[in-house]
């Protein structure tokens, strides 16, 4: 069920669409992207990697 979700979707549930655009490059070669819709900032993995159920924090 969560295979269709991205890290971006779960961290920014009110964002209608993840549209990353290149924002800045770090000196170590890491490129950060910012979502055009909600300004979420992260690496491309934050937009493309799926979040496994085990990684979702459970509230008690």
N, C-alpha and C positions, 0 to 999 in steps of 0.2 A: 504493500500500500504506500509506503513512504519512498519507494524507488523513483517515483515521479517528482518528488520534492527535491529542492536544492537547498544548500545551506542558506542561501539568500532568501528563499521563500520562508524558511522557518524563523530566520532572524528578523525579517521584515515582512510579516504576514499581510500587511496592508498594501504592499507594493503590487501593482497590477501586473507588472512584467519586468523581468530582469534584463536590462539592456546595458551591459557594461561598456564603458568607453575608457580608453587609456587615460590615466590621470597623471601618474608620476613614475619615474624609474628610480629605484634605490641604487646606491653605489655598488651593492653586491650583485646586481643584475636582476633583482626582483622587481617586477612591474606591478604596480597597483592600479586597479580599475575602479571607476565610480559609476554607479547606476544612474542613468539619465533620468529615471523616474523618481527615485527616493533619496539619491545622494549617498547610498550605502557604499562604503569604501572597503575594498579588500583585494586579495589576489584573485586571479582568474579561477582558482580552485574554489573560492567561496561562492562563485556563480555556477560552477559546472559540476562539482563533486556531489554525489548523492549522500544524504545523511542517513546512516543506518539507525535502526530503531534503538540499538544499544547506546547510541551516542546522545539520544534525546534525554534531557534531564527529567527525572520523574519527580513531581511535586507530591509530597505526602501530607 
